[in-house]
Amino acid sequence: MKNLLENINNLIADFQKDAEMQVENGNKAAGTRARKTSLAIEKALKEFRKLSIEDSKK
């Protein structure tokens, strides 16, 4: 679970960096990376939710 949280934090940091580059500089490649990272974040958050529910049942 700790590794998952670290992964989520890293993905969010990457997303923020790329999203800012797209908004501020109009960098289209950064926008593509941000969209790709957002999908990875969504997947990781679903995994977190699953593990969190399992832990709460113990």
C-alpha positions in Angstrom: 0.0 0.0 0.0 2.9 2.4 0.8 4.4 1.8 -2.6 1.1 2.5 -4.3 0.8 5.8 -2.4 4.3 6.8 -3.6 3.4 5.8 -7.1 0.2 7.9 -7.0 2.2 10.9 -5.6 4.8 10.6 -8.4 2.1 10.3 -11.1 0.4 13.4 -9.7 3.6 15.4 -9.7 4.3 14.3 -13.3 0.8 15.3 -14.3 1.1 18.7 -12.7 4.4 19.4 -14.4 3.1 18.4 -17.9 -0.3 20.1 -17.5 1.5 23.4 -16.5 3.8 23.1 -19.5 0.8 22.7 -21.8 -1.2 25.6 -20.3 1.7 28.1 -19.9 3.8 27.3 -23.0 1.2 25.6 -25.3 3.4 22.5 -25.4 1.3 19.9 -27.2 3.6 17.0 -26.3 3.2 17.9 -22.7 -0.5 17.8 -23.1 -0.3 14.3 -24.5 1.9 13.2 -21.6 -0.6 14.8 -19.1 -3.5 13.0 -20.6 -1.6 9.7 -20.6 -0.6 10.2 -17.0 -4.2 11.1 -16.0 -5.2 7.6 -17.2 -2.5 6.0 -15.1 -3.6 8.1 -12.1 -7.2 6.9 -12.5 -6.0 3.2 -12.6 -3.8 3.7 -9.5 -6.6 5.4 -7.6 -9.0 2.5 -8.4 -6.3 0.1 -7.1 -6.0 2.2 -3.9 -9.8 2.1 -3.4 -9.8 -1.7 -3.8 -7.0 -2.1 -1.3 -8.5 0.4 1.1 -11.8 -1.5 1.1 -10.0 -4.8 1.7 -8.1 -3.3 4.6 -11.2 -1.9 6.2 -12.8 -5.3 6.3 -10.1 -6.8 8.4 
